[in-house]
Amino acid sequence: MKVFIGSGKVATVLREDGDLCIPHSEIEVKDKTSILESLRKIPKDAVIVNTASKINLEWCEENKQEATEVNFKGAVNVAEICAELGRHLVHISSGCIFDGMESGKEYTEDDEPTPAAWYTITKTEADKALLKLGYQKITIVRPRQLVSAVKNPTNMLTKFLTLRGGHFIQSRNSMTCIEDMGVMIDNLISKNKYGVYNIANTGHISPFEIASLLKEMQDPEMKVESIAYTDYIKLLKVKRVNTLLSIEKYIRDTGHTPRSAIDAATWCIKNYGNSRS
């Protein structure tokens, strides 16, 4: 059994029969007493999955204190309570803590993060703090460029379809299908794997390729044009990154090789809107 702290996009897709989602209305990660009261009610063998996070980059830049309270202090609070109760914690971090800058480098779990925005700074500092707690039963997972067949305002596919067109970079990026992420997390849990793991589909895919697939399979009238990464970031208030993640550690430790990014993206687009929300 998994218990998800949070009831947003990730928790909704990852939740399976028998799992539980605790919404923000019932738990406050900024308050350790609230966390303790909630988790004490949960079966002792349940795995806690913390999905609570402020993820909007612009919002985090404009609300740094609140972003820090949730993404950093909230994450530490949850981890400390899990340590007190002896629970296995899966903490959802982010592969965006690495700024690839089109270098072609595949980042491993041992590479030093290079956060480029306040959101990724808070996620980076949370990862470091959790690793310094000295509690073994913590698994930190770092997905990248999340997509899903489930409609959600923060789903990359939903964003692209809502825009119905624009300029998309052709730079390669790692991508994590949330449905596949569930399989990867279950594998790590079943094998009692702790520490940091990059979790993504194999290979790479660009936002331009994803938009092109959406045009082909969902919205033929969608306007899809390419733009250079250097030109793209000039249009943004907060920098987006290009990041390639190595998943060799995950494959080695679980024996599971996820499907390719292109196959996962195609499946998500083909089944978009047909999955549970």
MIMARGU-171698 format. One line per field, with one value per residue (C-alpha): residue number from 1; residue in one letter; x, y, z. Coordinates in pm, 1 decimal, padded with zeros to 6 digits, always signed. Layout:
<atoms>
num	NUM_...
residu	a_...
x	X_...
y	Y_...
z	Z_...
</atoms>
This chain:
<atoms>
num	1_2_3_4_5_6_7_8_9_10_11_12_13_14_15_16_17_18_19_20_21_22_23_24_25_26_27_28_29_30_31_32_33_34_35_36_37_38_39_40_41_42_43_44_45_46_47_48_49_50_51_52_53_54_55_56_57_58_59_60_61_62_63_64_65_66_67_68_69_70_71_72_73_74_75_76_77_78_79_80_81_82_83_84_85_86_87_88_89_90_91_92_93_94_95_96_97_98_99_100_101_102_103_104_105_106_107_108_109_110_111_112_113_114_115_116_117_118_119_120_121_122_123_124_125_126_127_128_129_130_131_132_133_134_135_136_137_138_139_140_141_142_143_144_145_146_147_148_149_150_151_152_153_154_155_156_157_158_159_160_161_162_163_164_165_166_167_168_169_170_171_172_173_174_175_176_177_178_179_180_181_182_183_184_185_186_187_188_189_190_191_192_193_194_195_196_197_198_199_200_201_202_203_204_205_206_207_208_209_210_211_212_213_214_215_216_217_218_219_220_221_222_223_224_225_226_227_228_229_230_231_232_233_234_235_236_237_238_239_240_241_242_243_244_245_246_247_248_249_250_251_252_253_254_255_256_257_258_259_260_261_262_263_264_265_266_267_268_269_270_271_272_273_274_275_276_277
residu	m_k_v_f_i_g_s_g_k_v_a_t_v_l_r_e_d_g_d_l_c_i_p_h_s_e_i_e_v_k_d_k_t_s_i_l_e_s_l_r_k_i_p_k_d_a_v_i_v_n_t_a_s_k_i_n_l_e_w_c_e_e_n_k_q_e_a_t_e_v_n_f_k_g_a_v_n_v_a_e_i_c_a_e_l_g_r_h_l_v_h_i_s_s_g_c_i_f_d_g_m_e_s_g_k_e_y_t_e_d_d_e_p_t_p_a_a_w_y_t_i_t_k_t_e_a_d_k_a_l_l_k_l_g_y_q_k_i_t_i_v_r_p_r_q_l_v_s_a_v_k_n_p_t_n_m_l_t_k_f_l_t_l_r_g_g_h_f_i_q_s_r_n_s_m_t_c_i_e_d_m_g_v_m_i_d_n_l_i_s_k_n_k_y_g_v_y_n_i_a_n_t_g_h_i_s_p_f_e_i_a_s_l_l_k_e_m_q_d_p_e_m_k_v_e_s_i_a_y_t_d_y_i_k_l_l_k_v_k_r_v_n_t_l_l_s_i_e_k_y_i_r_d_t_g_h_t_p_r_s_a_i_d_a_a_t_w_c_i_k_n_y_g_n_s_r_s
x	+00000.0_+00119.1_-00003.1_+00037.8_+00078.7_-00097.0_-00373.8_-00243.8_-00137.9_+00131.8_-00055.7_-00375.9_-00204.2_+00019.9_-00255.0_-00359.0_-00640.5_-00577.7_-00362.7_-00461.1_-00420.3_-00418.7_-00520.4_-00385.8_-00713.8_-00625.8_-00250.6_-00017.5_+00345.4_+00456.9_+00323.9_+00495.5_+00206.7_-00034.0_+00193.7_+00233.8_-00139.4_-00212.9_+00058.2_-00007.1_-00343.9_-00181.4_-00091.0_+00269.6_+00371.2_+00245.1_+00500.1_+00466.4_+00502.9_+00545.1_+00415.2_+00339.4_+00521.6_+00489.9_+00590.7_+00500.4_+00833.9_+00699.9_+00496.8_+00800.3_+01009.6_+00742.2_+00667.8_+01008.9_+00930.0_+00616.1_+00792.0_+01072.7_+00827.8_+00660.2_+00934.9_+01220.1_+01090.9_+00781.3_+00992.9_+01220.1_+00920.1_+00772.6_+01106.8_+01161.3_+00815.9_+00870.6_+01199.3_+01021.7_+00757.5_+00998.9_+00818.7_+00969.4_+00949.9_+00953.8_+01021.5_+00939.2_+01221.4_+01300.4_+01546.9_+01523.2_+01782.4_+02036.4_+02079.5_+02206.3_+02253.1_+02244.8_+02573.7_+02461.5_+02573.8_+02364.1_+02351.0_+02390.0_+02274.5_+02628.7_+02655.1_+02634.6_+02302.5_+02308.4_+01965.6_+01863.2_+01544.0_+01410.1_+01190.7_+01491.0_+01694.2_+01428.8_+01420.9_+01800.1_+01825.3_+01549.4_+01738.1_+02055.0_+01874.9_+01699.5_+02026.5_+02186.2_+01916.0_+02091.6_+01766.0_+01813.4_+01458.8_+01431.8_+01409.6_+01447.1_+01325.2_+01402.5_+01166.4_+01196.7_+00948.0_+00636.0_+00366.5_+00057.2_-00252.0_-00456.2_-00580.5_-00449.9_-00366.5_-00004.7_+00033.7_+00274.2_+00036.9_-00256.9_-00050.6_+00053.0_-00300.9_-00443.2_-00197.9_-00287.9_+00044.0_+00364.6_+00738.5_+00891.5_+01258.3_+01413.5_+01669.6_+01676.3_+01544.6_+01469.8_+01100.4_+00907.4_+00566.7_+00388.1_+00218.5_+00564.5_+00694.4_+00448.9_+00604.9_+00953.4_+00858.9_+00694.1_+01011.3_+01225.6_+00986.6_+00963.6_+01342.1_+01392.2_+01609.0_+01698.9_+01896.0_+01865.3_+01736.3_+01681.3_+01361.1_+01280.4_+01197.1_+01489.3_+01629.1_+01535.5_+01269.0_+01230.6_+00931.8_+00911.1_+00873.2_+00604.5_+00415.6_+00446.5_+00297.1_+00009.6_-00055.8_-00051.3_-00265.6_-00483.9_-00511.8_-00426.8_-00488.1_-00223.4_+00058.3_+00398.1_+00712.0_+01066.1_+01277.1_+01638.8_+01688.6_+01896.5_+01613.9_+01348.5_+01496.5_+01507.9_+01127.0_+01092.9_+01077.3_+01217.2_+01465.2_+01364.3_+01641.3_+01751.7_+01831.2_+01933.9_+01919.8_+02113.4_+01891.7_+02167.2_+02153.2_+01779.1_+01814.3_+02105.9_+01938.2_+01592.3_+01657.6_+01383.6_+01433.0_+01151.6_+01007.5_+01147.2_+01049.2_+00906.6_+00695.9_+00572.9_+00485.6_+00300.9_+00105.3_+00013.0_-00106.8_-00301.6_-00475.1_-00499.5_-00821.5_-00917.0_-00748.8_-00878.5_-00855.3
y	+00000.0_+00348.6_+00664.5_+00979.2_+01313.8_+01537.1_+01478.3_+01656.2_+01534.8_+01290.7_+01139.0_+01101.5_+00908.8_+00698.6_+00593.8_+00229.4_+00029.6_+00009.0_+00323.0_+00641.9_+01009.9_+01263.2_+01603.4_+01933.7_+01995.0_+01703.2_+01746.7_+02046.4_+01964.7_+02292.3_+02162.3_+01856.0_+01797.9_+01775.7_+01525.5_+01313.9_+01303.6_+01195.2_+00932.6_+00776.4_+00662.7_+00482.8_+00109.0_+00062.8_-00121.1_+00155.2_+00341.9_+00719.8_+00903.0_+01278.1_+01456.5_+01787.1_+02063.0_+02407.6_+02347.7_+02661.2_+02826.9_+03180.0_+03145.0_+03016.7_+03313.5_+03555.1_+03367.5_+03246.0_+03214.7_+03007.3_+02792.8_+02728.7_+02647.3_+02376.9_+02241.7_+02248.5_+02271.4_+02066.3_+01790.3_+01782.8_+01775.7_+01475.4_+01293.8_+01357.9_+01223.7_+00917.7_+00858.5_+00892.6_+00640.2_+00410.4_+00449.5_+00408.5_+00747.9_+00802.2_+01170.5_+01312.8_+01545.2_+01677.1_+01614.8_+01987.1_+02051.3_+01993.6_+02264.0_+02076.3_+02387.4_+02159.7_+02005.8_+01652.5_+01534.8_+01267.6_+01354.2_+01079.7_+01075.1_+01160.8_+01482.3_+01813.2_+01989.4_+02319.1_+02471.7_+02760.4_+02881.1_+02921.0_+02612.5_+02395.4_+02556.5_+02449.2_+02095.9_+02073.1_+02185.6_+01942.6_+01651.0_+01746.5_+01785.6_+01449.5_+01273.6_+01436.5_+01315.2_+00983.4_+00789.2_+00495.2_+00431.7_+00730.2_+00693.0_+01016.6_+00994.3_+01251.4_+01248.2_+01485.1_+01646.0_+01472.2_+01360.6_+01147.8_+01025.4_+01189.1_+01541.2_+01792.7_+02164.3_+02093.8_+01799.4_+01901.4_+01755.7_+01955.6_+02274.6_+02222.0_+02136.9_+02437.7_+02667.5_+02505.5_+02609.6_+02797.5_+02763.2_+02449.6_+02373.5_+02074.8_+02016.3_+01662.2_+01611.6_+01320.0_+01250.6_+01062.9_+00915.0_+00928.4_+00593.6_+00437.5_+00629.7_+00430.4_+00104.8_+00238.3_+00350.5_+00014.1_-00163.5_+00048.0_-00014.1_-00389.0_-00419.5_-00190.8_+00049.6_+00366.1_+00675.1_+00884.4_+00754.1_+00926.2_+00784.8_+00846.6_+00663.6_+00543.6_+00767.1_+01128.9_+01342.0_+01713.2_+01938.6_+01989.9_+01614.1_+01594.3_+01886.1_+01727.6_+01403.2_+01599.7_+01768.1_+01435.1_+01241.5_+01494.2_+01834.5_+01862.0_+02238.0_+02288.2_+02516.1_+02366.6_+02564.2_+02516.7_+02769.1_+02764.5_+02710.3_+03028.1_+03229.2_+03051.8_+03132.6_+03502.6_+03497.4_+03360.0_+03527.8_+03214.8_+02990.0_+02640.7_+02384.4_+02114.9_+01803.7_+01449.7_+01198.8_+00875.4_+00592.9_+00331.3_+00310.2_+00242.1_-00027.0_-00191.1_-00195.9_-00310.6_-00513.3_-00316.9_-00115.4_+00137.6_+00178.5_+00452.2_+00815.9_+00818.1_+00506.6_+00643.9_+00983.3_+00816.8_+00598.5_+00896.8_+01098.1_+00806.1_+00746.0_+01111.1_+01176.0_+00807.7_+00747.2_+00823.9_+01180.9
z	+00000.0_-00089.3_+00079.3_-00126.3_+00043.2_-00207.0_-00457.5_-00767.6_-01111.3_-01002.6_-00708.1_-00911.5_-01189.8_-00963.7_-00724.2_-00762.3_-00606.5_-00233.7_-00224.5_-00044.3_-00133.5_+00149.8_+00007.1_+00130.4_+00312.6_+00542.7_+00584.3_+00601.8_+00522.6_+00682.3_+01016.0_+01165.8_+01405.6_+01113.0_+00936.5_+01249.0_+01317.5_+00960.5_+00924.0_+01263.3_+01125.5_+00831.8_+00841.9_+00951.9_+00636.1_+00403.7_+00193.5_+00209.8_-00122.1_-00085.8_-00395.6_-00218.4_-00405.2_-00556.0_-00917.4_-01116.2_-01192.8_-01219.8_-00900.3_-00710.9_-00827.1_-00706.7_-00381.9_-00271.1_+00097.4_+00044.9_-00217.1_+00030.0_+00309.8_+00100.0_-00125.7_+00125.8_+00482.1_+00404.3_+00250.5_+00555.8_+00790.4_+00611.7_+00613.6_+00984.2_+01072.0_+00851.4_+01034.4_+01369.9_+01265.8_+01079.8_+00744.4_+00398.7_+00225.6_-00148.9_-00212.4_-00554.9_-00656.2_-01005.7_-01286.2_-01361.8_-01090.7_-01369.7_-01634.3_-01939.0_-02155.7_-02463.6_-02355.3_-02442.2_-02099.1_-01929.3_-01560.6_-01303.5_-00944.0_-00834.6_-01037.9_-00854.5_-00925.5_-01117.4_-01040.8_-01265.8_-01091.3_-00738.0_-00779.8_-00859.7_-00582.2_-00330.3_-00473.3_-00468.8_-00108.3_-00007.2_-00164.5_+00019.9_+00351.1_+00321.5_+00245.8_+00550.9_+00790.9_+00833.0_+00789.6_+00555.0_+00432.8_+00197.7_-00180.7_-00376.5_-00735.4_-01003.6_-01302.9_-01597.7_-01840.8_-01707.2_-01950.5_-01898.9_-02077.6_-01801.6_-01869.6_-01618.3_-01647.6_-01550.4_-01789.8_-02067.7_-02329.1_-02192.2_-02198.3_-02559.8_-02673.5_-02491.4_-02667.5_-02999.8_-03140.9_-03097.4_-03121.2_-02971.1_-02919.2_-03093.6_-02818.9_-02682.1_-02329.4_-02104.1_-02048.6_-01782.3_-01857.1_-01520.9_-01581.6_-01634.2_-01333.7_-01123.0_-01239.0_-01164.7_-00814.8_-00743.6_-00856.0_-00623.8_-00334.5_-00387.8_-00395.2_-00093.5_-00291.7_-00104.0_-00203.1_-00520.3_-00852.9_-01185.8_-01334.9_-01699.6_-02015.9_-02222.8_-02494.1_-02543.8_-02706.1_-02779.6_-02709.5_-03087.3_-03140.7_-02872.7_-03027.2_-03371.4_-03240.2_-03085.4_-03417.8_-03599.7_-03353.3_-03168.8_-03337.7_-03710.2_-03694.7_-03428.2_-03544.9_-03467.6_-03544.5_-03420.5_-03233.1_-03121.7_-02748.8_-02718.0_-02872.3_-02668.5_-02327.3_-02420.8_-02426.0_-02072.7_-01734.2_-01570.3_-01744.9_-01857.8_-01884.1_-02123.3_-01924.8_-02010.0_-01725.3_-01702.7_-01575.3_-01569.9_-01189.0_-01194.2_-01463.5_-01283.2_-00943.0_-01055.9_-01370.2_-01545.8_-01864.4_-01925.8_-02273.1_-02494.6_-02462.3_-02815.8_-02749.1_-02416.8_-02564.8_-02853.1_-02609.2_-02389.0_-02687.8_-02836.7_-02503.4_-02398.2_-02210.6_-02189.3_-01853.9_-01507.5_-01382.2
</atoms>
